Every structure is written in structure tokens, then in C-alpha cells.
Amino acid sequence: MPTMTKRSSGKGPKKPMLFSSVNYKWMGVGCLLVIVGFTLMYLDNDVYGFISLTVSPVIVITGYLLVAFGILKKEAAPADTFQEN
């Protein structure tokens, strides 16, 4: 009969998260705006419509910019880490 070995419960040392929760919120809002922009572009059936030519591309580009901002944003260092001599 094979010997049963204990499985790791995954309670080892935790790795720090790559981004903070604020970064994930910015990226989530950006993805939502991209989806909304493409949906508006799809729903406006007129080829030369105002929404499909003007509003939707602005929303999509804003969404992409928010995603990039969420990726590049760094948390500010706490004020108490700097010591004055």
C-alpha cells in the first residue's frame, strides 16, 4: 500500500502583491470604459454617426489611458520614513 504524504496547505510565506488595491481599481475602471466604448461603437449602426465616430473612440482611449495609469502608478512613500538630522 502506498504511503500517504501530507500535502502543502499553501500556508507558506506569502508573496507581496504586484500592485496595490488602488492600482487594481484604476485598471478595472479602465477596462470597464474600454468595454463600454466598444459596446457603444457596436450599438450605433450608423457608419457616420456621432457616437461611433466621436464619443466611442474618446471613451476607449480614456479607458486605455486609465489602464496604463493604473499599471504605472506607484504608491507614495510614507512621510515617517524620512528622518531629519
C-alpha positions in Angstrom: 0.0 0.0 0.0 1.5 3.4 -1.0 2.4 5.8 1.8 0.3 8.9 2.0 2.2 12.1 2.2 0.9 15.4 3.6 0.0 18.0 1.0 1.1 21.5 1.4 -1.8 23.6 2.6 -0.5 26.7 0.9 0.3 28.5 4.1 3.9 29.1 3.2 5.5 32.6 3.0 3.2 34.9 1.2 4.4 36.9 -1.8 3.7 40.6 -1.9 1.1 41.7 -4.3 2.4 43.2 -7.6 0.0 46.1 -7.4 -1.9 47.8 -4.6 -5.7 47.7 -4.4 -5.8 51.3 -5.8 -4.0 50.2 -8.9 -6.4 47.3 -9.5 -9.3 49.7 -9.1 -7.8 52.1 -11.7 -7.2 49.2 -14.1 -10.8 47.8 -13.5 -12.4 51.2 -14.3 -10.2 51.5 -17.4 -11.2 48.0 -18.6 -14.9 48.9 -18.0 -14.5 52.0 -20.0 -12.9 50.1 -22.9 -15.8 47.6 -22.9 -18.4 50.4 -22.8 -16.7 52.3 -25.6 -16.6 49.3 -27.9 -20.2 48.4 -27.0 -21.4 51.9 -27.9 -19.5 51.7 -31.1 -21.2 48.4 -31.9 -24.7 49.5 -30.9 -24.6 52.6 -33.1 -25.4 51.2 -36.5 -24.8 54.4 -38.5 -21.4 54.4 -40.1 -21.0 58.2 -39.8 -22.9 58.5 -36.5 -21.8 60.9 -33.9 -21.5 58.3 -31.2 -19.5 55.8 -33.3 -17.1 58.4 -34.7 -16.6 60.8 -31.8 -17.8 59.6 -28.4 -16.8 55.9 -28.5 -13.1 56.5 -29.5 -12.7 59.1 -26.8 -14.2 56.6 -24.2 -11.9 53.8 -25.4 -8.8 55.9 -25.4 -9.6 57.2 -21.9 -10.0 53.6 -20.8 -6.6 52.6 -22.2 -5.0 55.6 -20.5 -6.6 54.7 -17.2 -5.3 51.1 -17.5 -1.8 52.5 -18.3 -2.1 54.9 -15.3 -3.1 52.0 -13.0 -0.1 50.0 -14.1 2.4 52.8 -13.8 1.1 54.5 -10.6 3.4 54.0 -7.6 2.4 54.4 -4.0 3.8 57.4 -2.3 6.4 56.7 0.4 5.1 57.2 3.9 6.2 60.5 5.4 7.6 58.9 8.5 10.3 57.0 6.6 12.3 60.2 6.0 14.4 61.2 9.1 15.7 64.6 9.6 19.1 65.0 11.2 
